[in-house]
Amino acid sequence: MYIDAMTLANVADEWRKLLVGARIDTIIQPTEHAVALQCYAPGAEGEGGRNRWIYLSAHPQLARAHLTALKPQRIASEPPAFVMLLRKHLEGARIESIEQPRWERVLEIVAGYRRSPDSEERVRFRLIIEAMGRLSNIIFCDERGMILGSLKRVGSDVNRYREVAAGLPYVPPPPQQRTLAGQQLPRLEPTSVTAAQLSICAADETVRDEQSPAKKRRRAPEEPKLWQLLSHHVLGCSPLLAREAVFRATENAETPVAQADQSVWEELAWNVCDLTSAYDTHRWHPQLVERLMTADEQQQSFAAAGEDRYLPLAFASYVLEQYAALPDARVRESPSINVLLDEYFARSEWRDAVDTLRAPLRKILQNNIDRCRRKADLLQKEMDNSAEAARYRLFGELLLAYQQEVEQGPTSVELENYFEQTPSGEAQKVTVPLDPRFDAVGNSNRYFNKYHKLRRALELVPAQIEQNDTELATLEQFMADLKLAENAAEVAHVKTEVQAAGYIRGKALVDKKALKAAKKGKGGKAAKGKPTAPGGGVPLHFQSREGFTLLVGKNSRQNEEVTFRQATSNDMWLHARGVAGAHVIIKAAGREIPRSTIDQAASLAAYYSEARGSTSAPVDYTLQRHVRHMKGGGPGMVIYEREHTIYIEPDKALTLLKG
């Protein structure tokens, strides 16, 4: 979803109240598409001032402008040239005004400072954000309108209407137009649109649709919708706003144009005017609509409970009625559109960025997991061949025993199996297939050769099964680590482990010596050295209500760290039973660990595992001295004994996570 003119008007209103007079102190570039400005805004009389961050993004899908609560992280230690330009002219300047061309997705920050302490003359600059999809840009101009620099340079080969480059005059985006009766006309003013105007537009749309050449249509044209008509003919009427107006007029956001009569046109025109009236009256009602994740989405992303289970769906500066009947949806209201935009885009951008990084790694891991599972099925079938080997041996022995009675030439022979008897005491009859080219001894030798070949293979199968099971467990742990990764750095840690394990072609990203599993000292004591996990990041630390330190490893390297480096023999070790997930350690520090602390630690083990999302999950716990490395396993792969099992609700971990 993109930010529209109505939303930007709401943002501009809030900025005028909060930012006019604010001093620009710091400018950074959080991403390749964004610029962030830290401003110090003086407070009202008797109140202290406060710092605020302005976030401007020209992302092709997530372009926007809003205030953000948290300081954005810098993209690099060396600031790009555009940021250096902004710092040169804007740091220390004060914001004088916030402007928005009527019904345009453009916002302009005018900032300046005195030319000298003794002069009243001011130097002004304009920082313009154009939030227009793939054409989005951030442009910096002087007060004469000459472009000093831009986030994206736009040449004539890209945009014939206007160029965006330093030294050229700034040209605003082309005015919004519509086609009516074959002519290009300005779009309709939404706050005063009439039923007659909409009806005329609909008639023209119908005529143009009927006259379009059939051979240009690869398929039958879809019936035009009312919301599409509004978006095409009315200024600032985004698809969301258009659907809302149609829903309020007809109780169906997808109502076709063909179903509209005079009463519908009148109702539709009234709703468009009503919805857009806030542009001039400044009576805003900011809302954010979220939907509950599906079970598949929760499983894929490891989302479990609380806010994590909801995906932002839409935002607006007016009441959204079209989502009222949507199952598993909820509406959140706020007095500030900036707060909702900050949350919506932070979560959307974060999810998109992390999912983009996860996707290729997830594919590699899933392909190898599928391979191991297929191999496990094949190995199990080979184990099932043990009965076949016994049958070959029986045939060979019977043919030798009855060789005088077996002639060369037949394709089978029926012999008495003296190894087994019927309930009446008689020997059972067995039909033995024969190769007519050989006599009894020759056929017997063939069966014994098959028997010995299968026996040799079966002797290797158990070891192959164990090796395959270990590899599968390692891959499933990598997959769990990937799902638990919450940012780019944690995804990179998982990629390092996967590449070091040989599942990604190319040179290993880390030194092989650094990837060797950390060994435990004698008596279960931690090995000497700094308690840091090579390449795995820092494990999570929590404090139980009773004052015990809880350590959580969110990936295999951190699991290795907390279990065999930071834990001692009398500490408590926990892990979700039967699934991949985090190792959790309760630091005993010479004290007896109460059940309430075990419950808290168990909830963390369940939350940071594949059991997240379930209502109840089994968690095993035992002393650290009863945990040891799995033979042939990678970092964090363990076996344990003398465990106890409790059932816990993973959601209970949220109380610890929140504070």
C-alpha positions, 0 to 999 in steps of 0.5 A, spaced: 500 500 500 502 506 498 501 513 501 496 518 498 495 525 498 490 525 503 495 521 508 500 526 506 495 532 508 494 529 515 502 528 516 503 535 513 498 538 518 501 534 524 508 537 522 506 544 522 504 543 529 510 539 531 516 541 527 515 549 525 521 552 528 525 546 529 532 546 528 535 540 524 541 537 527 543 531 524 542 528 517 543 520 516 541 515 510 538 509 513 537 505 507 539 507 499 532 510 498 531 514 505 534 520 508 532 521 516 533 528 519 533 529 527 530 536 529 530 539 536 523 542 537 522 547 542 516 545 547 511 550 549 512 555 555 514 551 561 515 545 557 522 542 555 523 541 547 524 534 544 528 531 539 524 528 533 526 524 527 523 525 520 523 519 515 523 520 508 523 514 503 523 514 496 522 506 496 519 504 489 513 500 493 514 504 500 515 511 499 513 515 504 514 521 509 513 521 517 516 521 524 519 515 527 520 514 534 526 510 534 533 513 531 534 510 524 540 506 523 545 508 518 547 504 512 554 505 512 560 509 516 561 513 510 555 518 508 553 518 501 554 524 497 547 526 497 547 526 505 553 530 505 550 536 501 544 536 505 548 536 512 552 542 508 546 546 507 541 544 512 544 542 519 543 548 523 537 551 519 530 551 522 524 549 519 520 555 517 514 551 513 511 545 511 507 545 504 503 540 500 501 542 493 493 541 493 492 533 492 499 531 490 503 526 493 508 531 494 511 534 501 516 540 501 520 542 507 522 549 507 528 551 512 533 556 512 537 561 517 540 568 517 545 569 512 549 573 518 547 574 525 546 581 524 542 580 518 535 579 517 536 576 510 535 569 510 537 563 506 532 558 504 532 551 502 527 546 499 527 539 501 522 535 497 519 528 497 515 526 491 512 519 494 509 517 487 511 509 487 517 507 482 518 515 480 519 517 488 524 521 489 527 526 494 530 533 491 534 538 494 533 545 491 535 552 493 530 558 494 530 560 487 528 553 485 534 550 482 536 543 484 542 542 488 542 535 488 537 529 489 537 522 491 536 519 484 538 522 478 533 522 472 535 523 465 531 525 459 531 518 457 527 516 463 522 521 463 521 526 457 517 531 461 522 533 466 529 532 468 532 531 475 539 533 476 543 538 479 543 545 476 537 544 473 530 548 475 525 544 479 519 542 475 513 539 479 510 533 477 505 533 471 498 535 473 493 529 474 489 529 468 484 524 465 481 522 458 474 524 457 471 524 450 478 523 447 481 530 450 485 531 456 482 534 462 484 536 469 481 531 474 475 533 478 475 536 485 473 531 490 470 536 495 465 538 490 464 533 485 457 532 483 453 526 481 452 529 474 459 529 473 460 522 475 455 519 471 458 523 464 465 520 466 461 513 466 458 514 460 464 515 456 468 510 460 463 505 457 463 508 450 471 507 450 471 500 452 466 498 447 470 501 441 476 498 443 479 494 438 477 486 440 484 484 437 488 488 442 484 484 448 488 478 449 482 476 453 475 478 455 475 485 458 473 485 466 467 489 467 469 496 470 468 497 477 466 504 480 472 505 484 476 504 478 472 510 475 473 514 481 481 513 481 481 515 474 477 521 474 477 524 481 483 528 484 487 525 489 482 519 489 487 513 491 484 506 490 483 505 498 479 512 498 475 510 492 473 503 494 471 506 501 467 511 498 464 505 493 463 501 499 459 506 503 455 508 497 453 501 495 455 496 501 460 493 496 467 496 494 467 492 488 460 494 485 461 495 477 459 501 473 453 498 470 450 497 476 450 504 478 443 508 477 442 516 479 441 514 486 448 511 486 451 516 483 448 521 488 450 517 494 457 516 491 458 523 490 456 525 497 461 520 500 467 522 496 465 529 498 464 527 505 471 523 505 475 528 502 472 534 506 478 533 512 483 535 507 480 542 508 477 542 515 483 538 518 478 533 522 482 527 521 481 520 524 487 516 523 486 508 523 490 502 522 487 496 519 491 489 521 489 482 519 491 475 523 496 471 520 494 464 517 496 458 520 501 457 514 504 464 515 505 463 522 508 457 521 513 460 516 515 466 519 515 463 527 510 468 529 506 466 535 502 471 539 501 478 541 502 483 535 507 478 532 501 475 529 498 481 526 500 483 519 498 491 517 493 491 512 491 498 510 492 505 513 488 512 512 486 518 515 479 517 515 474 511 518 475 505 514 468 501 514 470 497 508 474 492 512 468 491 518 466 484 515 473 482 514 474 475 518 480 476 523 481 483 522 482 489 527 482 496 527 486 501 531 485 508 532 490 513 534 490 521 534 497 521 530 497 519 523 505 519 524 505 514 529 501 509 525 505 510 519 511 509 523 508 502 525 505 500 519 512 501 514 517 499 520 513 492 520 512 492 512 519 494 511 522 490 516 518 484 514 520 485 506 527 486 508 528 480 512 524 475 508 528 477 502 534 475 505 531 469 508 528 466 501 534 464 497 537 461 504 530 458 505 530 454 498 537 451 499 535 448 506 528 446 504 531 442 498 536 439 502 531 437 508 527 434 502 533 430 499 535 427 506 527 425 507 527 422 501 534 418 503 531 416 509 525 413 506 530 409 501 534 407 507 528 404 510 526 400 504 533 397 504 532 395 512 526 392 510 530 388 505 533 384 511 527 379 510 529 378 502 536 376 504 533 371 509 529 368 503 535 368 499 539 364 504 533 359 505 532 358 497 540 357 497 540 352 503 534 348 500 537 347 493 543 344 496 539 340 500 535 337 495 540 338 489 539 330 487 531 332 486 532 338 482 533 338 475 536 343 470 531 346 465 524 348 469 523 355 472 521 353 479 520 347 483 516 346 490 520 343 495 519 342 503 521 347 508 524 343 513 525 349 517 518 350 518 512 345 519 505 346 519 500 345 525 500 338 523 507 337 524 508 336 516 514 340 513 511 347 509 512 347 501 516 352 498 516 354 491 523 356 489 524 360 482 529 357 478 534 360 472 533 354 467 540 355 465 543 352 471 542 346 475 541 346 483 548 348 485 548 353 480 541 356 482 543 355 489 550 359 488 546 365 485 541 365 491 547 365 496 551 371 492 544 375 492 544 374 500 551 376 501 550 382 497 544 384 501 548 382 508 554 387 506 549 392 504 545 392 510 551 392 515 552 399 512 545 401 512 544 403 520 551 407 519 548 411 513 541 412 517 545 415 523 549 419 519 542 422 515 538 423 521 544 427 524 544 431 517 537 432 517 537 434 524 542 439 523 538 442 517 532 442 521 536 446 526 538 451 521 531 452 518 529 454 525 535 458 526 533 462 520 525 463 522 528 465 528 532 470 525 529 477 526 534 482 522 539 482 517 545 480 522 542 474 524 540 472 517 547 473 516 549 468 522 545 463 519 548 463 512 555 463 515 553 456 518 550 454 512 556 455 508 561 453 512 557 446 513 558 446 505 551 447 503 552 453 499 558 453 494 564 458 494 569 459 499 567 459 506 565 466 510 569 464 516 575 460 518 574 453 519 578 453 525 573 458 528 567 453 526 569 447 530 565 446 536 567 449 543 569 443 548 567 443 555 572 443 560 573 437 565 567 436 570 562 440 566 566 447 567 566 452 562 572 452 557 577 457 558 576 463 554 572 469 553 564 467 553 563 469 546 560 465 540 564 466 534 560 469 528 553 467 532 552 474 535 550 475 542 545 470 546 539 473 549 539 475 557 533 475 561 532 476 568 527 471 572 522 474 577 526 471 582 532 474 580 535 468 576 539 470 569 536 466 563 540 465 557 537 464 550 541 461 544 537 464 538 541 460 533 546 453 533 552 457 534 549 461 540 546 454 543 553 452 543 555 458 547 550 458 552 550 450 553 558 449 553 561 456 555 557 460 559 553 454 563 556 450 568 554 443 571 549 445 576 546 450 571 539 448 568 538 446 561 532 447 557 529 445 550 523 444 547 521 437 546 522 434 539 523 440 535 528 445 533 529 451 537 533 455 542 537 452 548 535 456 554 540 456 561 538 458 568 544 460 572 543 457 578 549 461 582 549 456 587 542 457 589 536 452 588 532 453 582 524 454 584 519 451 579 516 458 577 523 460 574 523 453 570 516 455 568 519 462 565 525 459 562 521 453 559 516 459 556 522 462 553 524 455 550 518 454 547 517 461 544 524 460 541 522 454 537 518 451 532 513 450 537 511 457 537 504 458 535 501 452 539 497 453 545 501 448 549 508 445 548 512 440 551 519 442 554 525 438 557 529 440 562 535 437 566 542 439 569 547 441 564 552 436 566 547 431 563 548 434 556 553 432 551 555 433 544 551 429 538 556 424 535 558 427 528 553 433 529 554 441 528 554 446 533 549 446 538 547 439 536 546 435 543 543 429 546 541 429 553 539 424 559 535 424 566 530 430 563 524 432 566 518 434 561 513 440 563 508 443 558 508 450 557 504 456 553 509 459 549 505 466 549 507 466 557 514 468 554 511 475 552 511 478 559 519 477 559 520 479 552 516 486 554 520 487 560 
